[in-house]
Every structure is written in C-alpha cells, then in structure tokens.
Amino acid sequence: MIRHREYTRARLAQVSQRLFELVHPDSRPLDELVVAGPVGRIARDEAAALDFRPAEPGERYGPLWATYWFRGRAVVPSAWEGRRVELRWDSH
C-alpha cells in the first residue's frame, strides 16, 4: 500500500516532465487550431467540408462519445530540418 499517494503522484509527474524535456528539448505551439463539430462518424472528405472555427484554450468538448474534427497549422522552423517532428496533443 502506498502511504503518500499525492506525493508519489507529484514526483512521478515531475519525472515525466523532465523526461519529456530531454526527449523533446525544443517545442512551439501551433500557429492555428480550428475545430468543427460535434458531428456523427463521417469520412475525412466530409469533414474537410465542415465549417471550422477557432478552438479556444480550455474549451470543453463533449459528451465523451461525440466526434469533433480538428485542423492545426504550423511552420516548422528551419533549424529542425532533418529532425523528427511530432505533435503533442493533450486533450484531457
């Protein structure tokens, strides 16, 4: 039995953040993030025709089974040329 759950969780979160920073030393936010929905299950071609609007930080999307489509845009810095580039998506 773990006696100090909150302390342990905080330490694990701290280690996780440090590891992330070592693996991904450079980061930048998307230049644009837009959202459409909720919609039913549709094909990508249908989703491309939806009306997208700017996504707001902290905005909630739901219910859990709802489908939203997101589109992001970013310019990859020239210093990252030849490197692997990943999108970190934290949807909470």
MDTraj code that builds the backbone (N, CA, C; nanometers):
import mdtraj as md
import numpy as np

residues = "MET ILE ARG HIS ARG GLU TYR THR ARG ALA ARG LEU ALA GLN VAL SER GLN ARG LEU PHE GLU LEU VAL HIS PRO ASP SER ARG PRO LEU ASP GLU LEU VAL VAL ALA GLY PRO VAL GLY ARG ILE ALA ARG ASP GLU ALA ALA ALA LEU ASP PHE ARG PRO ALA GLU PRO GLY GLU ARG TYR GLY PRO LEU TRP ALA THR TYR TRP PHE ARG GLY ARG ALA VAL VAL PRO SER ALA TRP GLU GLY ARG ARG VAL GLU LEU ARG TRP ASP SER HIS".split()
xyz = np.array([
    [0.0836, -0.1180, 0.0000],
    [0.0000, 0.0000, 0.0000],
    [0.0885, 0.1250, 0.0000],
    [0.0573, 0.2175, -0.0872],
    [0.1315, 0.3426, -0.0953],
    [0.0742, 0.4392, 0.0086],
    [0.1587, 0.4865, 0.0970],
    [0.1108, 0.5736, 0.2053],
    [0.0989, 0.7199, 0.1630],
    [0.1810, 0.7610, 0.0720],
    [0.1857, 0.9031, 0.0348],
    [0.1486, 0.9172, -0.1128],
    [0.0248, 0.8929, -0.1443],
    [-0.0189, 0.8898, -0.2848],
    [0.0026, 1.0228, -0.3567],
    [-0.0380, 1.1325, -0.2967],
    [-0.0248, 1.2620, -0.3641],
    [0.1222, 1.2982, -0.3859],
    [0.2057, 1.2708, -0.2878],
    [0.3494, 1.2959, -0.3018],
    [0.4059, 1.2114, -0.4157],
    [0.3679, 1.0845, -0.4188],
    [0.4169, 0.9943, -0.5235],
    [0.3690, 1.0402, -0.6604],
    [0.2436, 1.0793, -0.6705],
    [0.1914, 1.1299, -0.7991],
    [0.2654, 1.2554, -0.8436],
    [0.2906, 1.3451, -0.7511],
    [0.3622, 1.4675, -0.7846],
    [0.5040, 1.4377, -0.8315],
    [0.5714, 1.3459, -0.7654],
    [0.7074, 1.3088, -0.8047],
    [0.7082, 1.2429, -0.9433],
    [0.6114, 1.1552, -0.9684],
    [0.6031, 1.0904, -1.0995],
    [0.5756, 1.1927, -1.2090],
    [0.4892, 1.2889, -1.1826],
    [0.4613, 1.3945, -1.2807],
    [0.5869, 1.4764, -1.3079],
    [0.6636, 1.5039, -1.2035],
    [0.7872, 1.5795, -1.2189],
    [0.8888, 1.5027, -1.3036],
    [0.9053, 1.3743, -1.2767],
    [0.9977, 1.2913, -1.3542],
    [0.9507, 1.2816, -1.4994],
    [0.8203, 1.2665, -1.5188],
    [0.7648, 1.2591, -1.6534],
    [0.7950, 1.3870, -1.7318],
    [0.7772, 1.5028, -1.6691],
    [0.8053, 1.6297, -1.7354],
    [0.9537, 1.6420, -1.7694],
    [1.0403, 1.6018, -1.6792],
    [1.1845, 1.6078, -1.7063],
    [1.2235, 1.5172, -1.8224],
    [1.1671, 1.3966, -1.8269],
    [1.1951, 1.3052, -1.9376],
    [1.1455, 1.3632, -2.0693],
    [1.0250, 1.4214, -2.0669],
    [0.9701, 1.4828, -2.1887],
    [1.0629, 1.5919, -2.2399],
    [1.1124, 1.6753, -2.1498],
    [1.2018, 1.7842, -2.1899],
    [1.3349, 1.7324, -2.2452],
    [1.3806, 1.6176, -2.1980],
    [1.5027, 1.5581, -2.2524],
    [1.4797, 1.5000, -2.3911],
    [1.3650, 1.4358, -2.4098],
    [1.3328, 1.3753, -2.5392],
    [1.2963, 1.4820, -2.6410],
    [1.2256, 1.5854, -2.5971],
    [1.1786, 1.6931, -2.6855],
    [1.2297, 1.8276, -2.6332],
    [1.3565, 1.8594, -2.6554],
    [1.4120, 1.9827, -2.5980],
    [1.3551, 2.1101, -2.6592],
    [1.3079, 2.1050, -2.7817],
    [1.2505, 2.2225, -2.8486],
    [1.1027, 2.1996, -2.8705],
    [1.0231, 2.3030, -2.8492],
    [0.8802, 2.2925, -2.8780],
    [0.8264, 2.4301, -2.9136],
    [0.7115, 2.4303, -2.9757],
    [0.6421, 2.5540, -3.0088],
    [0.4953, 2.5223, -3.0277],
    [0.4077, 2.6178, -3.0001],
    [0.2650, 2.5928, -3.0173],
    [0.2259, 2.5977, -3.1650],
    [0.1105, 2.5423, -3.1945],
    [0.0574, 2.5534, -3.3297],
    [0.0285, 2.6997, -3.3600],
    [0.0413, 2.7375, -3.4851],
    [0.0068, 2.8737, -3.5256],
    [-0.1448, 2.8911, -3.5326],
    [-0.2139, 2.7820, -3.5628],
    [-0.3597, 2.7880, -3.5738],
    [-0.4182, 2.6523, -3.5376],
    [-0.5265, 2.6532, -3.4604],
    [-0.6002, 2.5316, -3.4282],
    [-0.7481, 2.5637, -3.4421],
    [-0.8146, 2.4919, -3.5319],
    [-0.9574, 2.5128, -3.5547],
    [-1.0315, 2.3821, -3.5305],
    [-1.1608, 2.3925, -3.5027],
    [-1.2417, 2.2765, -3.4670],
    [-1.3771, 2.2842, -3.5376],
    [-1.4331, 2.1683, -3.5657],
    [-1.5691, 2.1570, -3.6201],
    [-1.6389, 2.0440, -3.5470],
    [-1.7663, 2.0608, -3.5226],
    [-1.8429, 1.9549, -3.4571],
    [-1.9202, 2.0096, -3.3404],
    [-1.9914, 1.9225, -3.2741],
    [-1.9888, 1.7774, -3.2868],
    [-2.0632, 1.7304, -3.4112],
    [-2.0172, 1.6211, -3.4637],
    [-2.0785, 1.5572, -3.5803],
    [-2.0841, 1.4077, -3.5551],
    [-2.1551, 1.3375, -3.6416],
    [-2.1544, 1.1919, -3.6347],
    [-2.0247, 1.1392, -3.6927],
    [-2.0158, 1.0085, -3.7003],
    [-1.8972, 0.9466, -3.7618],
    [-1.9040, 0.9713, -3.9116],
    [-1.8096, 1.0511, -3.9620],
    [-1.8076, 1.0853, -4.1036],
    [-1.6690, 1.0604, -4.1593],
    [-1.6617, 1.0536, -4.2911],
    [-1.5344, 1.0315, -4.3594],
    [-1.4528, 1.1607, -4.3623],
    [-1.3238, 1.1459, -4.3849],
    [-1.2334, 1.2609, -4.3894],
    [-1.2763, 1.3624, -4.4949],
    [-1.3193, 1.3144, -4.6106],
    [-1.3634, 1.4048, -4.7174],
    [-1.4812, 1.4898, -4.6722],
    [-1.5749, 1.4297, -4.6005],
    [-1.6896, 1.5046, -4.5487],
    [-1.6450, 1.6049, -4.4427],
    [-1.5508, 1.5646, -4.3596],
    [-1.5014, 1.6524, -4.2537],
    [-1.4326, 1.7759, -4.3120],
    [-1.3648, 1.7602, -4.4234],
    [-1.2950, 1.8734, -4.4848],
    [-1.3919, 1.9829, -4.5271],
    [-1.5175, 1.9472, -4.5519],
    [-1.6179, 2.0443, -4.5952],
    [-1.6918, 2.1102, -4.4783],
    [-1.6624, 2.0712, -4.3559],
    [-1.7310, 2.1283, -4.2393],
    [-1.6900, 2.2734, -4.2165],
    [-1.7727, 2.3457, -4.1416],
    [-1.7396, 2.4826, -4.1024],
    [-1.6535, 2.4772, -3.9762],
    [-1.5291, 2.5170, -3.9894],
    [-1.4361, 2.5172, -3.8772],
    [-1.4337, 2.6551, -3.8141],
    [-1.4110, 2.6579, -3.6828],
    [-1.3997, 2.7822, -3.6087],
    [-1.2760, 2.7726, -3.5194],
    [-1.2212, 2.8852, -3.4750],
    [-1.1040, 2.8797, -3.3874],
    [-1.1348, 2.8037, -3.2580],
    [-1.0444, 2.7175, -3.2180],
    [-1.0559, 2.6456, -3.0906],
    [-1.0006, 2.7363, -2.9808],
    [-1.0697, 2.7417, -2.8699],
    [-1.0279, 2.8268, -2.7590],
    [-0.9573, 2.7445, -2.6516],
    [-0.8479, 2.7943, -2.5939],
    [-0.7816, 2.7223, -2.4837],
    [-0.8787, 2.6994, -2.3692],
    [-0.8795, 2.5776, -2.3165],
    [-0.9673, 2.5437, -2.2055],
    [-1.1089, 2.5066, -2.2460],
    [-1.1394, 2.5151, -2.3741],
    [-1.2740, 2.4812, -2.4215],
    [-1.3011, 2.3329, -2.3987],
    [-1.4238, 2.3004, -2.3599],
    [-1.4608, 2.1616, -2.3342],
    [-1.5392, 2.1068, -2.4530],
    [-1.5094, 1.9819, -2.4868],
    [-1.5764, 1.9147, -2.5972],
    [-1.6406, 1.7885, -2.5423],
    [-1.7639, 1.7698, -2.5717],
    [-1.8298, 1.6514, -2.5170],
    [-1.9695, 1.6405, -2.5715],
    [-2.0370, 1.5373, -2.5321],
    [-2.0022, 1.4343, -2.4354],
    [-1.8903, 1.3430, -2.4872],
    [-1.8482, 1.2490, -2.4043],
    [-1.7330, 1.1652, -2.4366],
    [-1.7444, 1.0951, -2.5715],
    [-1.8621, 1.0583, -2.6127],
    [-1.8788, 0.9837, -2.7373],
    [-1.8964, 1.0749, -2.8590],
    [-1.8925, 1.2057, -2.8398],
    [-1.9089, 1.2994, -2.9509],
    [-1.7831, 1.2999, -3.0382],
    [-1.8015, 1.3333, -3.1644],
    [-1.6899, 1.3399, -3.2588],
    [-1.6678, 1.4849, -3.3007],
    [-1.5461, 1.5314, -3.2820],
    [-1.5041, 1.6644, -3.3269],
    [-1.3869, 1.6462, -3.4219],
    [-1.3751, 1.7372, -3.5154],
    [-1.2617, 1.7357, -3.6076],
    [-1.1772, 1.8597, -3.5805],
    [-1.0481, 1.8401, -3.5739],
    [-0.9541, 1.9489, -3.5506],
    [-0.8594, 1.9600, -3.6696],
    [-0.8172, 2.0819, -3.6952],
    [-0.7181, 2.1063, -3.8001],
    [-0.6173, 2.2058, -3.7442],
    [-0.4909, 2.1700, -3.7508],
    [-0.3856, 2.2561, -3.6993],
    [-0.2915, 2.2986, -3.8103],
    [-0.2286, 2.4151, -3.7896],
    [-0.1330, 2.4661, -3.8879],
    [-0.0127, 2.5194, -3.8111],
    [0.1054, 2.4868, -3.8616],
    [0.2289, 2.5359, -3.8006],
    [0.3390, 2.5402, -3.9053],
    [0.4316, 2.6297, -3.8857],
    [0.5503, 2.6374, -3.9698],
    [0.6643, 2.5720, -3.8918],
    [0.7256, 2.4735, -3.9522],
    [0.8369, 2.4035, -3.8871],
    [0.9628, 2.4892, -3.9034],
    [1.0292, 2.5238, -3.7928],
    [1.1497, 2.6071, -3.8019],
    [1.2582, 2.5410, -3.8871],
    [1.3298, 2.6211, -3.9598],
    [1.4363, 2.5669, -4.0454],
    [1.5438, 2.4961, -3.9628],
    [1.5604, 2.5337, -3.8374],
    [1.6590, 2.4676, -3.7506],
    [1.6215, 2.3218, -3.7235],
    [1.4970, 2.2870, -3.7444],
    [1.4510, 2.1498, -3.7215],
    [1.4634, 2.0631, -3.8465],
    [1.5179, 2.1166, -3.9538],
    [1.5283, 2.0422, -4.0795],
    [1.6027, 1.9106, -4.0577],
    [1.5456, 1.8038, -4.1098],
    [1.6054, 1.6722, -4.0996],
    [1.5765, 1.6013, -3.9682],
    [1.5086, 1.6685, -3.8757],
    [1.4756, 1.6083, -3.7462],
    [1.3312, 1.5589, -3.7466],
    [1.3047, 1.4662, -3.6607],
    [1.1684, 1.4161, -3.6439],
    [1.0858, 1.5234, -3.5724],
    [0.9657, 1.5498, -3.6240],
    [0.8758, 1.6487, -3.5661],
    [0.7469, 1.5771, -3.5258],
    [0.7042, 1.5978, -3.4019],
    [0.5842, 1.5331, -3.3504],
    [0.4872, 1.6375, -3.2975],
    [0.3580, 1.6053, -3.3054],
    [0.2549, 1.6881, -3.2450],
    [0.2196, 1.6303, -3.1099],
    [0.2346, 1.7102, -3.0059],
    [0.1949, 1.6673, -2.8712],
    [0.0517, 1.7147, -2.8485],
    [-0.0389, 1.6195, -2.8383],
    [-0.1811, 1.6510, -2.8257],
    [-0.2265, 1.6100, -2.6854],
    [-0.2594, 1.7068, -2.6035],
    [-0.3041, 1.6815, -2.4672],
    [-0.4508, 1.7209, -2.4583],
    [-0.5397, 1.6238, -2.4648],
    [-0.6833, 1.6536, -2.4706],
    [-0.7531, 1.6530, -2.3351],
    [-0.6892, 1.6044, -2.2332],
    [-0.7506, 1.5944, -2.1001],
    [-0.8967, 1.5629, -2.1132],
])
top = md.Topology()
chain = top.add_chain()
for i, resn in enumerate(residues, 1):
    res = top.add_residue(resn, chain, resSeq=i)
    for name in ("N", "CA", "C"):
        top.add_atom(name, md.element.get_by_symbol(name[0]), res)
traj = md.Trajectory(xyz[None], top)
